[in-house]
Amino acid sequence: MIKKIITGKLKALTGIYIGSGDFSEVTGSLVYRNVNGKVVIPGTSIAGTLRTLATKLAPHLGFTKCVTLQEKMNDNECKCAVCGLFGSISQSDESEGGTASKLWVNNAILENDIKISIRDGVGIDRETKSSSRAMRAKYDLEVIPKDAEFTFQISLQEGVTDEQEKLLAAVLKEWCEGRGYVGGNLSRGLGNVQLIDLRVFTIELSSIAKLMTFLKKEDPVKSAFEEEKWIENKVNEASMLIKFN
């Protein structure tokens, strides 16, 4: 069951490249689009970059360091706040194990009417640091231009702890300050985004009447109440942890 819904917009501070793996007669690398032809940033891409940032920030906020991808553990699951929020990976030789994510991330859909551009690129030889002489070193790709705006929505599920909320708030605060990155070709100056118009809504299901209201609404946000200053309060609480660690 959904506990909180966080909405906003992702604004491109630079061009963005979200490769779909497809090509056309115009370019060899198309950006990702949904079945309706809308340019989107897949929710999996957003979740992955949020997790990467959370993994980096967690130790600096006094949270246990995530060790899932770094070393072999005695048990099968990492117990850190990052894995608790985004899901853990079992290190057992068997296929079973791990925990599901408590964070659902929607695809971000392009909102404003902005023209997708095509950018030329030249392959670089990693050894000589010069342009590659190999065949087809020159290439082009579709790029979502600066100032593009995308929808942003994530849902927190029941079972999310206060510690995990603090960590998520710290990560989203970084994005609000313009330090978010998505997509590929980051080393070429692409992928910088800012999270704007952030709003947090809490789903209240403490009574039958409120539960029925929630079930009847197609958009769960319409049955929730807005929690003002959520990110400020949680970030302040997270900063207090630093003082005591």
C-alpha positions as a Markdown table, in Angstrom:
| # | Residue | x | y | z |
|---|---|---|---|---|
| 1 | Met | 0.0 | 0.0 | 0.0 |
| 2 | Ile | 1.3 | 3.5 | -0.8 |
| 3 | Lys | 2.3 | 5.6 | 2.1 |
| 4 | Lys | 3.6 | 8.8 | 0.5 |
| 5 | Ile | 3.7 | 10.2 | -3.0 |
| 6 | Ile | 6.4 | 12.7 | -4.1 |
| 7 | Thr | 5.8 | 14.7 | -7.2 |
| 8 | Gly | 7.7 | 17.4 | -9.1 |
| 9 | Lys | 9.4 | 18.1 | -12.4 |
| 10 | Leu | 12.8 | 17.3 | -13.7 |
| 11 | Lys | 14.3 | 20.2 | -15.6 |
| 12 | Ala | 17.3 | 19.6 | -17.9 |
| 13 | Leu | 20.2 | 21.9 | -17.0 |
| 14 | Thr | 22.1 | 20.5 | -19.9 |
| 15 | Gly | 21.3 | 18.2 | -22.8 |
| 16 | Ile | 20.2 | 14.7 | -21.8 |
| 17 | Tyr | 20.8 | 11.4 | -23.6 |
| 18 | Ile | 18.7 | 8.4 | -22.8 |
| 19 | Gly | 19.6 | 5.8 | -25.4 |
| 20 | Ser | 16.9 | 3.3 | -26.4 |
| 21 | Gly | 19.2 | 1.1 | -28.5 |
| 22 | Asp | 17.2 | 1.9 | -31.6 |
| 23 | Phe | 18.2 | 3.8 | -34.7 |
| 24 | Ser | 16.6 | 5.4 | -37.7 |
| 25 | Glu | 17.6 | 6.7 | -41.1 |
| 26 | Val | 18.3 | 10.1 | -39.5 |
| 27 | Thr | 20.4 | 9.0 | -36.6 |
| 28 | Gly | 22.2 | 5.9 | -35.3 |
| 29 | Ser | 21.0 | 6.4 | -31.7 |
| 30 | Leu | 17.4 | 7.4 | -30.7 |
| 31 | Val | 16.3 | 8.5 | -27.3 |
| 32 | Tyr | 13.9 | 6.4 | -25.3 |
| 33 | Arg | 10.2 | 6.8 | -26.2 |
| 34 | Asn | 7.1 | 5.0 | -24.8 |
| 35 | Val | 4.5 | 3.2 | -26.9 |
| 36 | Asn | 2.7 | 6.5 | -27.5 |
| 37 | Gly | 5.8 | 8.1 | -29.0 |
| 38 | Lys | 6.4 | 10.3 | -26.0 |
| 39 | Val | 10.0 | 10.9 | -25.0 |
| 40 | Val | 10.6 | 9.5 | -21.5 |
| 41 | Ile | 13.2 | 8.9 | -18.9 |
| 42 | Pro | 12.6 | 5.3 | -17.7 |
| 43 | Gly | 11.8 | 5.0 | -14.0 |
| 44 | Thr | 14.5 | 2.3 | -13.7 |
| 45 | Ser | 17.1 | 4.9 | -14.9 |
| 46 | Ile | 15.9 | 7.4 | -12.3 |
| 47 | Ala | 15.9 | 4.8 | -9.5 |
| 48 | Gly | 19.4 | 3.7 | -10.4 |
| 49 | Thr | 20.9 | 7.1 | -10.2 |
| 50 | Leu | 19.0 | 7.9 | -7.0 |
| 51 | Arg | 20.4 | 4.7 | -5.5 |
| 52 | Thr | 23.9 | 5.5 | -6.6 |
| 53 | Leu | 23.8 | 8.9 | -4.9 |
| 54 | Ala | 22.2 | 7.4 | -1.8 |
| 55 | Thr | 25.0 | 4.8 | -1.5 |
| 56 | Lys | 27.5 | 7.7 | -1.7 |
| 57 | Leu | 25.7 | 9.9 | 0.8 |
| 58 | Ala | 24.7 | 7.3 | 3.4 |
| 59 | Pro | 28.1 | 7.0 | 5.2 |
| 60 | His | 28.4 | 10.8 | 5.4 |
| 61 | Leu | 25.0 | 11.0 | 7.2 |
| 62 | Gly | 26.0 | 8.4 | 9.8 |
| 63 | Phe | 24.2 | 5.5 | 8.1 |
| 64 | Thr | 25.7 | 2.1 | 7.7 |
| 65 | Lys | 27.8 | 1.7 | 4.5 |
| 66 | Cys | 26.2 | -0.5 | 1.9 |
| 67 | Val | 28.4 | -3.4 | 1.2 |
| 68 | Thr | 26.2 | -5.5 | -1.1 |
| 69 | Leu | 28.3 | -4.8 | -4.2 |
| 70 | Gln | 31.7 | -4.5 | -2.5 |
| 71 | Glu | 32.4 | -7.5 | -0.5 |
| 72 | Lys | 31.2 | -11.0 | 0.5 |
| 73 | Met | 29.0 | -11.0 | 3.6 |
| 74 | Asn | 28.4 | -13.7 | 6.0 |
| 75 | Asp | 24.6 | -13.5 | 5.6 |
| 76 | Asn | 22.7 | -13.2 | 2.4 |
| 77 | Glu | 21.3 | -9.6 | 2.7 |
| 78 | Cys | 22.7 | -6.2 | 3.4 |
| 79 | Lys | 20.8 | -4.5 | 6.2 |
| 80 | Cys | 21.7 | -0.9 | 5.4 |
| 81 | Ala | 19.2 | 2.0 | 4.8 |
| 82 | Val | 20.0 | 2.0 | 1.0 |
| 83 | Cys | 19.1 | -1.6 | 0.6 |
| 84 | Gly | 16.1 | -1.3 | 2.9 |
| 85 | Leu | 14.8 | 1.5 | 0.6 |
| 86 | Phe | 15.8 | 0.4 | -2.8 |
| 87 | Gly | 15.8 | -3.4 | -2.3 |
| 88 | Ser | 18.7 | -5.7 | -1.5 |
| 89 | Ile | 20.4 | -8.3 | -3.5 |
| 90 | Ser | 21.0 | -11.8 | -2.2 |
| 91 | Gln | 24.6 | -13.0 | -2.4 |
| 92 | Ser | 23.6 | -16.6 | -2.1 |
| 93 | Asp | 24.5 | -19.0 | -4.9 |
| 94 | Glu | 20.8 | -19.8 | -5.1 |
| 95 | Ser | 18.4 | -17.6 | -7.1 |
| 96 | Glu | 16.1 | -16.9 | -4.1 |
| 97 | Gly | 16.7 | -14.2 | -1.6 |
| 98 | Gly | 16.8 | -10.4 | -1.4 |
| 99 | Thr | 14.1 | -7.9 | -0.6 |
| 100 | Ala | 11.8 | -5.8 | -2.8 |
| 101 | Ser | 12.2 | -2.0 | -3.2 |
| 102 | Lys | 9.9 | 0.2 | -1.1 |
| 103 | Leu | 10.3 | 2.9 | -3.7 |
| 104 | Trp | 8.3 | 2.9 | -6.9 |
| 105 | Val | 9.6 | 5.3 | -9.5 |
| 106 | Asn | 7.4 | 6.3 | -12.5 |
| 107 | Asn | 8.6 | 7.0 | -16.0 |
| 108 | Ala | 9.3 | 10.7 | -16.4 |
| 109 | Ile | 7.4 | 12.0 | -19.4 |
| 110 | Leu | 8.5 | 15.0 | -21.5 |
| 111 | Glu | 6.0 | 17.8 | -20.8 |
| 112 | Asn | 7.0 | 20.9 | -22.7 |
| 113 | Asp | 7.0 | 21.2 | -26.5 |
| 114 | Ile | 10.7 | 21.1 | -27.2 |
| 115 | Lys | 12.5 | 19.8 | -30.3 |
| 116 | Ile | 14.9 | 16.9 | -29.9 |
| 117 | Ser | 18.2 | 17.6 | -31.5 |
| 118 | Ile | 20.9 | 15.5 | -33.2 |
| 119 | Arg | 24.4 | 15.9 | -31.9 |
| 120 | Asp | 27.6 | 14.7 | -33.7 |
| 121 | Gly | 30.3 | 12.9 | -31.8 |
| 122 | Val | 33.8 | 11.5 | -32.4 |
| 123 | Gly | 35.1 | 8.3 | -30.8 |
| 124 | Ile | 38.1 | 8.8 | -28.6 |
| 125 | Asp | 41.0 | 6.3 | -28.3 |
| 126 | Arg | 41.4 | 5.7 | -24.6 |
| 127 | Glu | 45.1 | 5.0 | -25.0 |
| 128 | Thr | 46.2 | 8.0 | -27.2 |
| 129 | Lys | 43.4 | 10.4 | -25.9 |
| 130 | Ser | 42.9 | 11.4 | -29.5 |
| 131 | Ser | 40.2 | 10.8 | -32.0 |
| 132 | Ser | 39.9 | 7.2 | -32.9 |
| 133 | Arg | 40.9 | 6.1 | -36.4 |
| 134 | Ala | 38.8 | 2.9 | -36.3 |
| 135 | Met | 36.0 | 2.6 | -38.7 |
| 136 | Arg | 32.9 | 4.6 | -37.9 |
| 137 | Ala | 34.6 | 6.6 | -35.2 |
| 138 | Lys | 32.3 | 9.4 | -36.0 |
| 139 | Tyr | 28.7 | 9.0 | -34.8 |
| 140 | Asp | 25.6 | 11.0 | -34.0 |
| 141 | Leu | 22.8 | 10.7 | -31.4 |
| 142 | Glu | 19.6 | 12.2 | -30.4 |
| 143 | Val | 19.8 | 14.6 | -27.4 |
| 144 | Ile | 17.0 | 16.0 | -25.3 |
| 145 | Pro | 17.9 | 19.8 | -25.1 |
| 146 | Lys | 18.5 | 22.0 | -22.1 |
| 147 | Asp | 15.3 | 23.3 | -20.5 |
| 148 | Ala | 13.2 | 20.2 | -21.3 |
| 149 | Glu | 10.9 | 19.4 | -18.4 |
| 150 | Phe | 9.7 | 16.0 | -17.4 |
| 151 | Thr | 7.1 | 14.8 | -14.9 |
| 152 | Phe | 8.5 | 13.3 | -11.7 |
| 153 | Gln | 6.7 | 10.9 | -9.4 |
| 154 | Ile | 7.8 | 8.4 | -6.9 |
| 155 | Ser | 5.8 | 6.4 | -4.3 |
| 156 | Leu | 6.9 | 5.3 | -0.9 |
| 157 | Gln | 5.3 | 2.0 | 0.3 |
| 158 | Glu | 4.2 | 0.9 | 3.7 |
| 159 | Gly | 7.2 | -0.3 | 5.8 |
| 160 | Val | 9.5 | 2.6 | 4.9 |
| 161 | Thr | 11.4 | 3.6 | 8.1 |
| 162 | Asp | 12.1 | 7.1 | 9.3 |
| 163 | Glu | 15.8 | 6.4 | 8.7 |
| 164 | Gln | 15.1 | 5.6 | 5.1 |
| 165 | Glu | 12.9 | 8.7 | 4.6 |
| 166 | Lys | 15.8 | 10.8 | 5.9 |
| 167 | Leu | 18.2 | 9.3 | 3.4 |
| 168 | Leu | 15.7 | 9.8 | 0.5 |
| 169 | Ala | 15.1 | 13.4 | 1.5 |
| 170 | Ala | 18.9 | 14.0 | 1.5 |
| 171 | Val | 19.2 | 12.5 | -2.0 |
| 172 | Leu | 16.3 | 14.5 | -3.3 |
| 173 | Lys | 17.7 | 17.7 | -1.8 |
| 174 | Glu | 20.8 | 17.2 | -3.9 |
| 175 | Trp | 18.6 | 17.0 | -7.0 |
| 176 | Cys | 16.7 | 20.1 | -5.9 |
| 177 | Glu | 20.0 | 21.9 | -5.7 |
| 178 | Gly | 20.8 | 21.0 | -9.3 |
| 179 | Arg | 23.1 | 18.1 | -8.6 |
| 180 | Gly | 21.1 | 15.3 | -10.3 |
| 181 | Tyr | 22.3 | 13.3 | -13.2 |
| 182 | Val | 20.5 | 10.8 | -15.5 |
| 183 | Gly | 21.3 | 9.0 | -18.7 |
| 184 | Gly | 24.5 | 8.5 | -20.6 |
| 185 | Asn | 27.5 | 10.5 | -21.8 |
| 186 | Leu | 27.8 | 12.3 | -18.5 |
| 187 | Ser | 31.6 | 12.8 | -19.2 |
| 188 | Arg | 30.6 | 14.7 | -22.3 |
| 189 | Gly | 28.6 | 17.2 | -20.3 |
| 190 | Leu | 25.2 | 15.7 | -20.6 |
| 191 | Gly | 22.6 | 14.5 | -18.1 |
| 192 | Asn | 22.5 | 17.3 | -15.5 |
| 193 | Val | 19.0 | 17.8 | -14.1 |
| 194 | Gln | 17.3 | 19.7 | -11.4 |
| 195 | Leu | 14.2 | 18.6 | -9.4 |
| 196 | Ile | 11.8 | 21.5 | -9.1 |
| 197 | Asp | 8.2 | 22.1 | -7.7 |
| 198 | Leu | 8.7 | 19.2 | -5.2 |
| 199 | Arg | 5.6 | 18.3 | -3.3 |
| 200 | Val | 5.0 | 15.5 | -0.9 |
| 201 | Phe | 1.6 | 13.9 | -0.2 |
| 202 | Thr | 0.7 | 11.5 | 2.6 |
| 203 | Ile | -2.0 | 8.8 | 2.1 |
| 204 | Glu | -4.3 | 8.6 | 5.2 |
| 205 | Leu | -6.1 | 5.3 | 5.6 |
| 206 | Ser | -6.9 | 5.4 | 9.3 |
| 207 | Ser | -10.7 | 5.0 | 8.7 |
| 208 | Ile | -13.0 | 3.2 | 6.4 |
| 209 | Ala | -14.2 | 6.5 | 4.9 |
| 210 | Lys | -10.6 | 7.5 | 4.0 |
| 211 | Leu | -9.9 | 4.1 | 2.6 |
| 212 | Met | -13.0 | 4.2 | 0.3 |
| 213 | Thr | -12.0 | 7.7 | -0.9 |
| 214 | Phe | -8.6 | 6.4 | -1.8 |
| 215 | Leu | -10.0 | 3.4 | -3.7 |
| 216 | Lys | -12.4 | 5.5 | -5.6 |
| 217 | Lys | -9.9 | 8.0 | -6.9 |
| 218 | Glu | -8.0 | 7.1 | -10.1 |
| 219 | Asp | -5.2 | 9.5 | -9.1 |
| 220 | Pro | -4.1 | 8.6 | -5.5 |
| 221 | Val | -2.7 | 12.2 | -5.0 |
| 222 | Lys | -6.3 | 13.5 | -5.0 |
| 223 | Ser | -7.1 | 11.4 | -1.9 |
| 224 | Ala | -4.0 | 12.5 | 0.0 |
| 225 | Phe | -3.0 | 15.6 | 2.0 |
| 226 | Glu | 0.1 | 17.6 | 1.3 |
| 227 | Glu | 2.9 | 17.4 | 3.8 |
| 228 | Glu | 4.6 | 20.8 | 3.8 |
| 229 | Lys | 8.3 | 21.2 | 4.5 |
| 230 | Trp | 8.8 | 17.4 | 4.4 |
| 231 | Ile | 12.2 | 17.6 | 2.7 |
| 232 | Glu | 13.4 | 20.5 | 4.9 |
| 233 | Asn | 12.4 | 18.7 | 8.1 |
| 234 | Lys | 13.9 | 15.3 | 7.1 |
| 235 | Val | 17.1 | 16.8 | 5.8 |
| 236 | Asn | 17.5 | 18.7 | 9.1 |
| 237 | Glu | 16.9 | 15.5 | 11.0 |
| 238 | Ala | 19.5 | 13.7 | 8.9 |
| 239 | Ser | 22.0 | 16.5 | 9.5 |
| 240 | Met | 21.5 | 16.0 | 13.3 |
| 241 | Leu | 22.7 | 12.4 | 12.8 |
| 242 | Ile | 26.1 | 13.7 | 11.6 |
| 243 | Lys | 26.6 | 15.6 | 14.9 |
| 244 | Phe | 26.1 | 12.5 | 16.9 |
| 245 | Asn | 28.2 | 10.1 | 14.8 |
